[in-house]
């Protein structure tokens, strides 16, 4: 009879306690929450979309600046026939919904290009800066990122 009782005790000692199970379930829940936060598919898509917008803006800047180096002034609009030599296709709608704005001053000597990012901010280029800047949505009209005094030329090509 003693051997039967010993077997029962050994079986009982091999089981998980309620506390151990609660700890494991809690850890799985915490790890799942962290994983979902890190691997947020929508946010990853937005980041990828913004990267494409920035790359497109860089290519537009290169094309328009090449046009200016050749012609001495910036194009009047994105529909300027000579611009096609430098930019084969204006990328409006790439990625979906993106609109690239083109600005010049009245003398066609200063250029501005911009595109809105997924967080409501924008990437902006001004020929005076010589670089693309990331402007946040909280201050779209700040002195660094403001593009005022320009004529917008956002017509689609």
Rosetta constraint file for C-alpha pairs under 8 A:
AtomPair CA 1 CA 5 HARMONIC 6.71 0.50
AtomPair CA 2 CA 6 HARMONIC 6.33 0.50
AtomPair CA 3 CA 7 HARMONIC 6.35 0.50
AtomPair CA 4 CA 8 HARMONIC 6.54 0.50
AtomPair CA 5 CA 9 HARMONIC 6.46 0.50
AtomPair CA 6 CA 10 HARMONIC 6.32 0.50
AtomPair CA 7 CA 11 HARMONIC 6.24 0.50
AtomPair CA 8 CA 12 HARMONIC 6.16 0.50
AtomPair CA 9 CA 13 HARMONIC 6.13 0.50
AtomPair CA 10 CA 14 HARMONIC 6.37 0.50
AtomPair CA 11 CA 15 HARMONIC 6.97 0.50
AtomPair CA 16 CA 20 HARMONIC 6.22 0.50
AtomPair CA 16 CA 21 HARMONIC 6.71 0.50
AtomPair CA 17 CA 21 HARMONIC 6.44 0.50
AtomPair CA 18 CA 22 HARMONIC 6.19 0.50
AtomPair CA 19 CA 23 HARMONIC 6.21 0.50
AtomPair CA 20 CA 24 HARMONIC 6.31 0.50
AtomPair CA 21 CA 25 HARMONIC 6.16 0.50
AtomPair CA 22 CA 26 HARMONIC 6.03 0.50
AtomPair CA 23 CA 27 HARMONIC 6.15 0.50
AtomPair CA 24 CA 28 HARMONIC 6.22 0.50
AtomPair CA 25 CA 29 HARMONIC 6.21 0.50
AtomPair CA 26 CA 30 HARMONIC 6.22 0.50
AtomPair CA 27 CA 31 HARMONIC 6.10 0.50
AtomPair CA 28 CA 32 HARMONIC 6.04 0.50
AtomPair CA 29 CA 33 HARMONIC 6.22 0.50
AtomPair CA 30 CA 34 HARMONIC 6.27 0.50
AtomPair CA 31 CA 35 HARMONIC 6.03 0.50
AtomPair CA 32 CA 36 HARMONIC 6.14 0.50
AtomPair CA 33 CA 37 HARMONIC 6.24 0.50
AtomPair CA 34 CA 38 HARMONIC 6.18 0.50
AtomPair CA 35 CA 39 HARMONIC 5.86 0.50
AtomPair CA 36 CA 40 HARMONIC 5.88 0.50
AtomPair CA 39 CA 44 HARMONIC 7.60 0.50
AtomPair CA 40 CA 44 HARMONIC 6.21 0.50
AtomPair CA 41 CA 45 HARMONIC 6.20 0.50
AtomPair CA 42 CA 46 HARMONIC 6.28 0.50
AtomPair CA 43 CA 47 HARMONIC 6.19 0.50
AtomPair CA 44 CA 48 HARMONIC 6.18 0.50
AtomPair CA 45 CA 49 HARMONIC 6.02 0.50
AtomPair CA 46 CA 50 HARMONIC 6.09 0.50
AtomPair CA 46 CA 118 HARMONIC 5.92 0.50
AtomPair CA 47 CA 51 HARMONIC 6.20 0.50
AtomPair CA 47 CA 118 HARMONIC 7.92 0.50
AtomPair CA 48 CA 52 HARMONIC 6.35 0.50
AtomPair CA 49 CA 53 HARMONIC 6.27 0.50
AtomPair CA 49 CA 95 HARMONIC 6.14 0.50
AtomPair CA 49 CA 118 HARMONIC 7.69 0.50
AtomPair CA 50 CA 54 HARMONIC 6.14 0.50
AtomPair CA 50 CA 117 HARMONIC 5.80 0.50
AtomPair CA 50 CA 118 HARMONIC 6.63 0.50
AtomPair CA 51 CA 55 HARMONIC 6.16 0.50
AtomPair CA 52 CA 56 HARMONIC 6.05 0.50
AtomPair CA 52 CA 94 HARMONIC 7.92 0.50
AtomPair CA 52 CA 95 HARMONIC 6.90 0.50
AtomPair CA 53 CA 57 HARMONIC 6.09 0.50
AtomPair CA 53 CA 94 HARMONIC 7.46 0.50
AtomPair CA 53 CA 95 HARMONIC 6.94 0.50
AtomPair CA 53 CA 98 HARMONIC 7.43 0.50
AtomPair CA 53 CA 115 HARMONIC 7.09 0.50
AtomPair CA 53 CA 117 HARMONIC 7.67 0.50
AtomPair CA 54 CA 58 HARMONIC 6.20 0.50
AtomPair CA 54 CA 123 HARMONIC 6.75 0.50
AtomPair CA 55 CA 59 HARMONIC 6.37 0.50
AtomPair CA 56 CA 60 HARMONIC 6.21 0.50
AtomPair CA 56 CA 91 HARMONIC 7.09 0.50
AtomPair CA 57 CA 61 HARMONIC 6.13 0.50
AtomPair CA 57 CA 100 HARMONIC 7.61 0.50
AtomPair CA 57 CA 113 HARMONIC 7.48 0.50
AtomPair CA 57 CA 114 HARMONIC 7.43 0.50
AtomPair CA 57 CA 115 HARMONIC 7.54 0.50
AtomPair CA 57 CA 123 HARMONIC 7.93 0.50
AtomPair CA 58 CA 62 HARMONIC 6.27 0.50
AtomPair CA 58 CA 132 HARMONIC 7.55 0.50
AtomPair CA 59 CA 63 HARMONIC 6.19 0.50
AtomPair CA 60 CA 64 HARMONIC 6.06 0.50
AtomPair CA 60 CA 87 HARMONIC 6.87 0.50
AtomPair CA 60 CA 90 HARMONIC 7.90 0.50
AtomPair CA 61 CA 65 HARMONIC 5.85 0.50
AtomPair CA 61 CA 113 HARMONIC 7.57 0.50
AtomPair CA 61 CA 125 HARMONIC 7.65 0.50
AtomPair CA 62 CA 66 HARMONIC 6.01 0.50
AtomPair CA 63 CA 67 HARMONIC 6.25 0.50
AtomPair CA 63 CA 83 HARMONIC 7.77 0.50
AtomPair CA 63 CA 86 HARMONIC 4.76 0.50
AtomPair CA 63 CA 87 HARMONIC 5.55 0.50
AtomPair CA 64 CA 68 HARMONIC 6.29 0.50
AtomPair CA 64 CA 74 HARMONIC 6.84 0.50
AtomPair CA 64 CA 75 HARMONIC 7.48 0.50
AtomPair CA 64 CA 83 HARMONIC 7.30 0.50
AtomPair CA 64 CA 86 HARMONIC 7.01 0.50
AtomPair CA 64 CA 87 HARMONIC 7.67 0.50
AtomPair CA 65 CA 69 HARMONIC 6.17 0.50
AtomPair CA 65 CA 74 HARMONIC 7.55 0.50
AtomPair CA 66 CA 70 HARMONIC 6.24 0.50
AtomPair CA 66 CA 86 HARMONIC 6.94 0.50
AtomPair CA 67 CA 71 HARMONIC 5.89 0.50
AtomPair CA 67 CA 72 HARMONIC 7.79 0.50
AtomPair CA 67 CA 73 HARMONIC 7.70 0.50
AtomPair CA 67 CA 74 HARMONIC 6.74 0.50
AtomPair CA 67 CA 75 HARMONIC 7.41 0.50
AtomPair CA 67 CA 82 HARMONIC 7.86 0.50
AtomPair CA 67 CA 83 HARMONIC 6.59 0.50
AtomPair CA 67 CA 86 HARMONIC 6.59 0.50
AtomPair CA 68 CA 72 HARMONIC 4.91 0.50
AtomPair CA 68 CA 73 HARMONIC 4.85 0.50
AtomPair CA 68 CA 74 HARMONIC 5.00 0.50
AtomPair CA 68 CA 75 HARMONIC 7.52 0.50
AtomPair CA 69 CA 73 HARMONIC 7.69 0.50
AtomPair CA 73 CA 108 HARMONIC 5.68 0.50
AtomPair CA 73 CA 109 HARMONIC 5.75 0.50
AtomPair CA 74 CA 104 HARMONIC 7.48 0.50
AtomPair CA 74 CA 108 HARMONIC 5.26 0.50
AtomPair CA 74 CA 109 HARMONIC 6.24 0.50
AtomPair CA 74 CA 110 HARMONIC 7.47 0.50
AtomPair CA 74 CA 111 HARMONIC 6.93 0.50
AtomPair CA 75 CA 80 HARMONIC 6.04 0.50
AtomPair CA 75 CA 82 HARMONIC 7.99 0.50
AtomPair CA 75 CA 83 HARMONIC 6.98 0.50
AtomPair CA 75 CA 108 HARMONIC 7.14 0.50
AtomPair CA 76 CA 80 HARMONIC 6.41 0.50
AtomPair CA 76 CA 104 HARMONIC 7.51 0.50
AtomPair CA 76 CA 108 HARMONIC 6.86 0.50
AtomPair CA 77 CA 102 HARMONIC 7.42 0.50
AtomPair CA 77 CA 153 HARMONIC 5.79 0.50
AtomPair CA 78 CA 83 HARMONIC 7.13 0.50
AtomPair CA 78 CA 90 HARMONIC 7.62 0.50
AtomPair CA 78 CA 102 HARMONIC 7.20 0.50
AtomPair CA 78 CA 153 HARMONIC 7.00 0.50
AtomPair CA 78 CA 154 HARMONIC 7.76 0.50
AtomPair CA 78 CA 155 HARMONIC 7.40 0.50
AtomPair CA 78 CA 156 HARMONIC 7.78 0.50
AtomPair CA 78 CA 157 HARMONIC 6.69 0.50
AtomPair CA 79 CA 83 HARMONIC 7.41 0.50
AtomPair CA 79 CA 156 HARMONIC 7.98 0.50
AtomPair CA 79 CA 157 HARMONIC 5.85 0.50
AtomPair CA 80 CA 84 HARMONIC 7.62 0.50
AtomPair CA 82 CA 86 HARMONIC 7.85 0.50
AtomPair CA 83 CA 87 HARMONIC 5.98 0.50
AtomPair CA 83 CA 88 HARMONIC 7.90 0.50
AtomPair CA 84 CA 88 HARMONIC 4.88 0.50
AtomPair CA 84 CA 89 HARMONIC 7.25 0.50
AtomPair CA 89 CA 157 HARMONIC 7.57 0.50
AtomPair CA 90 CA 156 HARMONIC 7.71 0.50
AtomPair CA 90 CA 157 HARMONIC 6.28 0.50
AtomPair CA 91 CA 99 HARMONIC 7.87 0.50
AtomPair CA 91 CA 100 HARMONIC 7.32 0.50
AtomPair CA 92 CA 97 HARMONIC 7.54 0.50
AtomPair CA 92 CA 98 HARMONIC 5.70 0.50
AtomPair CA 92 CA 99 HARMONIC 4.90 0.50
AtomPair CA 92 CA 100 HARMONIC 5.97 0.50
AtomPair CA 92 CA 156 HARMONIC 7.13 0.50
AtomPair CA 93 CA 97 HARMONIC 4.80 0.50
AtomPair CA 93 CA 98 HARMONIC 4.70 0.50
AtomPair CA 93 CA 99 HARMONIC 6.19 0.50
AtomPair CA 94 CA 98 HARMONIC 5.69 0.50
AtomPair CA 98 CA 115 HARMONIC 6.89 0.50
AtomPair CA 98 CA 116 HARMONIC 7.12 0.50
AtomPair CA 99 CA 115 HARMONIC 6.01 0.50
AtomPair CA 99 CA 116 HARMONIC 7.36 0.50
AtomPair CA 99 CA 154 HARMONIC 7.78 0.50
AtomPair CA 100 CA 113 HARMONIC 6.90 0.50
AtomPair CA 100 CA 114 HARMONIC 5.68 0.50
AtomPair CA 100 CA 115 HARMONIC 4.82 0.50
AtomPair CA 100 CA 116 HARMONIC 7.93 0.50
AtomPair CA 100 CA 154 HARMONIC 7.02 0.50
AtomPair CA 101 CA 112 HARMONIC 7.96 0.50
AtomPair CA 101 CA 113 HARMONIC 5.49 0.50
AtomPair CA 101 CA 114 HARMONIC 5.18 0.50
AtomPair CA 101 CA 115 HARMONIC 6.34 0.50
AtomPair CA 101 CA 152 HARMONIC 6.82 0.50
AtomPair CA 101 CA 153 HARMONIC 6.50 0.50
AtomPair CA 101 CA 154 HARMONIC 4.93 0.50
AtomPair CA 102 CA 111 HARMONIC 7.59 0.50
AtomPair CA 102 CA 112 HARMONIC 5.92 0.50
AtomPair CA 102 CA 113 HARMONIC 4.76 0.50
AtomPair CA 102 CA 114 HARMONIC 6.90 0.50
AtomPair CA 102 CA 152 HARMONIC 5.96 0.50
AtomPair CA 102 CA 153 HARMONIC 5.06 0.50
AtomPair CA 102 CA 154 HARMONIC 5.83 0.50
AtomPair CA 103 CA 111 HARMONIC 5.77 0.50
AtomPair CA 103 CA 112 HARMONIC 4.66 0.50
AtomPair CA 103 CA 113 HARMONIC 6.11 0.50
AtomPair CA 103 CA 150 HARMONIC 5.45 0.50
AtomPair CA 103 CA 151 HARMONIC 5.42 0.50
AtomPair CA 103 CA 152 HARMONIC 4.76 0.50
AtomPair CA 103 CA 153 HARMONIC 5.75 0.50
AtomPair CA 104 CA 108 HARMONIC 5.53 0.50
AtomPair CA 104 CA 109 HARMONIC 7.24 0.50
AtomPair CA 104 CA 110 HARMONIC 5.64 0.50
AtomPair CA 104 CA 111 HARMONIC 4.69 0.50
AtomPair CA 104 CA 112 HARMONIC 6.12 0.50
AtomPair CA 104 CA 150 HARMONIC 5.34 0.50
AtomPair CA 104 CA 151 HARMONIC 5.79 0.50
AtomPair CA 104 CA 152 HARMONIC 7.27 0.50
AtomPair CA 104 CA 153 HARMONIC 7.97 0.50
AtomPair CA 105 CA 109 HARMONIC 6.58 0.50
AtomPair CA 105 CA 110 HARMONIC 5.63 0.50
AtomPair CA 105 CA 111 HARMONIC 6.95 0.50
AtomPair CA 105 CA 149 HARMONIC 6.93 0.50
AtomPair CA 105 CA 150 HARMONIC 4.95 0.50
AtomPair CA 105 CA 151 HARMONIC 6.37 0.50
AtomPair CA 106 CA 150 HARMONIC 7.56 0.50
AtomPair CA 106 CA 151 HARMONIC 7.55 0.50
AtomPair CA 110 CA 126 HARMONIC 7.28 0.50
AtomPair CA 110 CA 127 HARMONIC 5.76 0.50
AtomPair CA 110 CA 128 HARMONIC 6.91 0.50
AtomPair CA 111 CA 125 HARMONIC 7.85 0.50
AtomPair CA 111 CA 126 HARMONIC 5.52 0.50
AtomPair CA 111 CA 127 HARMONIC 5.14 0.50
AtomPair CA 111 CA 128 HARMONIC 7.83 0.50
AtomPair CA 112 CA 124 HARMONIC 7.21 0.50
AtomPair CA 112 CA 125 HARMONIC 5.47 0.50
AtomPair CA 112 CA 126 HARMONIC 4.41 0.50
AtomPair CA 112 CA 127 HARMONIC 6.52 0.50
AtomPair CA 112 CA 147 HARMONIC 6.91 0.50
AtomPair CA 112 CA 150 HARMONIC 7.77 0.50
AtomPair CA 113 CA 124 HARMONIC 5.71 0.50
AtomPair CA 113 CA 125 HARMONIC 5.06 0.50
AtomPair CA 113 CA 126 HARMONIC 6.57 0.50
AtomPair CA 114 CA 122 HARMONIC 6.69 0.50
AtomPair CA 114 CA 123 HARMONIC 5.56 0.50
AtomPair CA 114 CA 124 HARMONIC 4.29 0.50
AtomPair CA 114 CA 125 HARMONIC 6.25 0.50
AtomPair CA 115 CA 122 HARMONIC 5.51 0.50
AtomPair CA 115 CA 123 HARMONIC 5.50 0.50
AtomPair CA 115 CA 124 HARMONIC 6.71 0.50
AtomPair CA 116 CA 120 HARMONIC 6.21 0.50
AtomPair CA 116 CA 121 HARMONIC 5.84 0.50
AtomPair CA 116 CA 122 HARMONIC 4.20 0.50
AtomPair CA 116 CA 123 HARMONIC 6.52 0.50
AtomPair CA 117 CA 121 HARMONIC 5.25 0.50
AtomPair CA 117 CA 122 HARMONIC 4.93 0.50
AtomPair CA 117 CA 123 HARMONIC 6.96 0.50
AtomPair CA 119 CA 137 HARMONIC 7.10 0.50
AtomPair CA 120 CA 136 HARMONIC 7.23 0.50
AtomPair CA 120 CA 137 HARMONIC 5.06 0.50
AtomPair CA 121 CA 134 HARMONIC 7.41 0.50
AtomPair CA 121 CA 135 HARMONIC 5.49 0.50
AtomPair CA 121 CA 136 HARMONIC 4.22 0.50
AtomPair CA 121 CA 137 HARMONIC 3.95 0.50
AtomPair CA 121 CA 138 HARMONIC 7.64 0.50
AtomPair CA 121 CA 140 HARMONIC 6.97 0.50
AtomPair CA 122 CA 134 HARMONIC 5.91 0.50
AtomPair CA 122 CA 135 HARMONIC 5.17 0.50
AtomPair CA 122 CA 136 HARMONIC 6.47 0.50
AtomPair CA 122 CA 137 HARMONIC 7.29 0.50
AtomPair CA 122 CA 140 HARMONIC 7.93 0.50
AtomPair CA 123 CA 132 HARMONIC 6.42 0.50
AtomPair CA 123 CA 133 HARMONIC 5.61 0.50
AtomPair CA 123 CA 134 HARMONIC 4.66 0.50
AtomPair CA 123 CA 135 HARMONIC 6.09 0.50
AtomPair CA 124 CA 132 HARMONIC 5.42 0.50
AtomPair CA 124 CA 133 HARMONIC 5.31 0.50
AtomPair CA 124 CA 134 HARMONIC 6.52 0.50
AtomPair CA 124 CA 135 HARMONIC 7.16 0.50
AtomPair CA 124 CA 145 HARMONIC 6.97 0.50
AtomPair CA 125 CA 129 HARMONIC 7.12 0.50
AtomPair CA 125 CA 130 HARMONIC 7.23 0.50
AtomPair CA 125 CA 131 HARMONIC 5.91 0.50
AtomPair CA 125 CA 132 HARMONIC 4.48 0.50
AtomPair CA 125 CA 133 HARMONIC 6.34 0.50
AtomPair CA 126 CA 130 HARMONIC 6.37 0.50
AtomPair CA 126 CA 131 HARMONIC 7.06 0.50
AtomPair CA 126 CA 132 HARMONIC 7.43 0.50
AtomPair CA 126 CA 147 HARMONIC 7.90 0.50
AtomPair CA 127 CA 131 HARMONIC 7.59 0.50
AtomPair CA 133 CA 145 HARMONIC 7.42 0.50
AtomPair CA 135 CA 139 HARMONIC 7.46 0.50
AtomPair CA 135 CA 140 HARMONIC 6.50 0.50
AtomPair CA 135 CA 145 HARMONIC 5.97 0.50
AtomPair CA 136 CA 140 HARMONIC 6.41 0.50
AtomPair CA 140 CA 145 HARMONIC 6.65 0.50
AtomPair CA 140 CA 146 HARMONIC 6.74 0.50
AtomPair CA 141 CA 145 HARMONIC 6.41 0.50
AtomPair CA 141 CA 146 HARMONIC 4.78 0.50
AtomPair CA 141 CA 147 HARMONIC 7.79 0.50
AtomPair CA 142 CA 146 HARMONIC 5.49 0.50
